[in-house]
Structure formats: C-alpha cells, structure tokens
Amino acid sequence: MTALAARLRSQRSMLRLPPSRIRTVGWVLAVVACVLVVVSLTTGTVSVPFLDALRAAVGIDTDGSADFIVGQVRAPRVLTTVAVGALLGLAGCLMQSVVRNELASPDILGVSAGAAAAAVVFIFLTGTTSSLAIAPAAVVGALATAALIVALGARGRLEPLRMIIAGIGVGFVATSTVTYLLTRIPEKLVSHAYAWTIGSTNACTWQHVALAAGALVLTVPVALLLTRSLRALEMGDDLAASLGVRVRSVRLGTMALGAAAAGLAAALVGPVGFVALVAPALARRITRTGAIAPVPAMLMGSVLLLIADYAAREMFSPTQMPVGLFTALVGAPYLVWLLIRSRRAYV
C-alpha cells in the first residue's frame, strides 16, 4: 500500500511538468516564427523594406506596390500559414497523446484525407468554391473519419496499432473517393477540387486569415484545459482513472478536438501532410518532457510550415509550388526513420 501511494505521488508530480524549459523553448520558437514572418513579408521576387511591409500588413497607407504585394498577397498568405501550422501541430499533438504513438497524426490516420474527401464531395454536389462554405464540410468529414477510426480501432480499451491500421485503410478509401470525383467533376471546378489533393497556400486571402483566427480561438483554449488530463492518460488508463480522469470522455473529446483542428486546417489550405506528424515529436524532444506540450507543438508547426511555404514560394520563382510538396520532402524521410526505429524496438 505504501509503495502504491509513493507511485501515485510520483505520477502526480509528473503531471506538473517544470515550466522553465517549456517556456524557454516556447519563446525561442516564437522568436524564430517572428523572424520567418518578417523574412516572408519582406523578401521575394520584389523586396519590400521592413517598415513599408509592416505598414502594409497592418493596413496603414503606403505606396501602391507595397500595399498590394504585402497587404493583399504576402500578409494573408503568411498569417494563414502561421495559423494552419499551429492547428496542424495541435492536431498531431492531441492525437499522438491519445493513441500514445508517434505515428498517430491526422495525415497517417486518414483524418486529413477524410476532410479533403468531404470538401471535394461538397464542391461536386454544390458547385461552390467558397472557403467559407467548404469549411464546415471539411470539419464534418474530419470528425466523421475520426469517429469511424475510433469505432474500428478501439474495442473497449485503446489499441494503438489497430487504430493506426484502421486509419490508414479509411485514408485510402477517402483518397480514392477524391481521385474518382476528379474524373467526374465539371471542368470549371477541376482546379478548385484538385487543390484538395495536396495542400497549397497560394490563394490565401484575408478571409482565410479570419477563418484561421476563429479556428484557433475555438480549439486552443479547450486543448489547454485538457492538457493535465492527457498527461495522466499518457501514464496509463488505470492510473489516470485513479487520479480522477474520465478516461473515455477525455479520449473521445480529445480525438474530436484533434479532428476538428485538422479539418479546419484542411478547409483553409487543403491536406498539408507531415506537419502534424513531425511538429509534436520535435517539440517533445526539444522540451525533453516526454509528455504532451501543446504550445511548443503549435509553434513548431508554424515554424515548419513557414519554412516550407517560403521554399514553395521562392525556390522555383516565379513558379509557385504547393506547400504540401515541401512538407512531404521533410516528412517522408522522418516517417521512414520512425518506422525503422519502431521496427528495431521489436527486434
């Protein structure tokens, strides 16, 4: 009994992670993100002085070229990129915590593909291309996909490998649906629907920024409230229950929140792969906590997507590439490394 009490005290102390390193890492990542934002706003095919870029970004009158280049093109794209990266980092962080596996991210589990499939179906049925109209469909698709994965992959207790396999299968079905609809959709809608096969930030507007800000306001506070319960869940269901955590409710709520964040990100720029997979894992390693760290994961997601977006914009300038192509170039090798490491763990 004494040993059990000592263990419980030890585990309770783990729930209160030392904030100093997390705070330091968070500030460093925030500074890096700010530097990347400034670089993205001021450099490119046409360079814009920092003060002119700042005035244009906040809507203060400046010369016509800076107002158009920064105020109408770069600023909406960069701010949307920051928000979408944060949403993807948050979604991956939540799902990896619930499933207790680094492979559990929206793209691997098929949630992003489900959001994309729902969006393309909506475009096919309604003929609309408005982001504001498509966003609810993408979120519903992500939530429905997550619910299906939980139903297929969890029987009473959590089975991480089963959930991952179920997610991969559901993702293939969703991707096949998108591919089929691209052959049947009216020609005038093909380009809009094709954007849902790989993420792109090329056409972001201030409407996207407003939607992204709303998505963060809806998801981040709830995620922060769930953090303590998720840290308990990461130590095991039985121990979490003994600490007063409603295991099933927290797990289902967290999966729904992660799916909503992924769906909102997909609604804004399409299914950007691997950011949700890589960002939370890097955040855990940098903070050295081994436990869920939502804020560093979100900031890491923003940093990674800002780098990928800048590369997509400038590497082959004046041609602009989809940002999802560059996230895949980084994420795919990481996934291979993760699979090799997991295989060695079982040898």
Order of alpha helices (4+ residues) and beta strands (2+ residues): alpha-alpha-alpha-alpha-alpha-alpha-alpha-alpha-alpha-alpha-alpha-alpha-alpha-alpha-alpha
